[in-house]
Amino acid sequence: MEKYILVTGGAGYIGSHTVVSLVENGYTPIILDDFRNANRVVVDGLTKILGKTPEIIESDVCDDEALRTIFQKYKFKGVIHFAAHKAVGESVLEPLKYYQNNLQGLVNVLSKMIAFNVQNFVFSSSCTVYGEPKGIKEMTEESPKNLPNSPYGWTKWIGEQIIEDTFRSNPQLKMMNLRYFNPVGAHKSLLIGEFPLGKPNNLLPYITQTAIGKLEKLTVFGNDYPTTDGTCIRDYIHVVDLAAAHVKAISFLESQTGCLETINVGTGKGSSVLEIIQAFEKETGQKLNWAFGTRREGDVTEIFANATKAKNVLGWQANLTIKDAVIDAWNWEKKLAEQNEK
């Protein structure tokens, strides 16, 4: 009997890697994506990796009737909800776009789960809910949720509140917020990876695009932060490790009777922007054209995960390194360049 999992935003960066991990672990993912933030080439990549074309429904998660039709068609074992706008900088410029899409999509999915008695739910949350940490930089799940620095962060913060309130009134549900840190890298096959739309908002794609010549120069936003080298510190987690955590989460929820859990997904170690640049140059032999710029609105100084709960509850921990991530990201970027030349 098929174990169907609805993966909203399943053609996106993290979603596509999670689809692979689901199939590898005996699940049948059903991808829901409208391809606003995804590249259709992903479908070809997934087909080659999996040996078959995954089931893809092209629709907007905010389309209530379309979502109802999907839940009527499949008997889902669970839902992994990725579908959301995700750029911190853009959310500052277009807050209503983020609130409308990210919150309405979540509400639609939860309402259909209740209506169709689907109990297992994994939410793509974010370390942005911690805001600007006060004092300690290593976040545990019990760390205070400070005021987020961006509308994007608020949609995750409010999203978790919506989930908590929904669980309180529907205690039969089995729900998990995965608060993850900074996804990087690409699948070893180089058949799927990150497709930033327009100019990248995340560091590693900006680095690889600068190295390949797509972008002229990398700007490091700020060199006067109170960190070891003056640049921001983040917890960079390989996307393949992150994908595996979602499958562990679904598997864990299946064994429960009704629960709401929140779990950090990170490596447990912070790396500065300059450290990532240095690692990239060392591992690839590519010299980067970069310079310091002014601070960027919405950026947190330093934050990284305490990932103990993920290990204890899910039996999950990060296995891949920054070295793996920069090599995979660079190989992915070179492959994209080769395809564009054809």
Secondary structure, 3 states (H helix, E strand, C coil): CCCEEEEECCCCHHHHHHHHHHHHCCCEEEEEECCCCCCCHHHHHHHHHHCCCCEEEECCCCCHHHHHHHHHHCCEEEEEECCCCCCHHHHHHCHHHHHHHHHHHHHHHHHHHHHCCCCEEEEEEEHHHHCCCCCCCEECCCCCCCCCCCHHHHHHHHHHHHHHHHHHHCCCCEEEEEEECEEECCCCCCCCCCCCCCCCCCHHHHHHHHHHCCCCCEEEECCCCCCCCCCCEECEEEHHHHHHHHHHHHHHHHCCCCEEEEEEECCCCCEEHHHHHHHHHHHHCCCCCEEEECCCCCCCCECEECCHHHHHHHCCCCCCCHHHHHHHHHHHHHHHHHHHHC
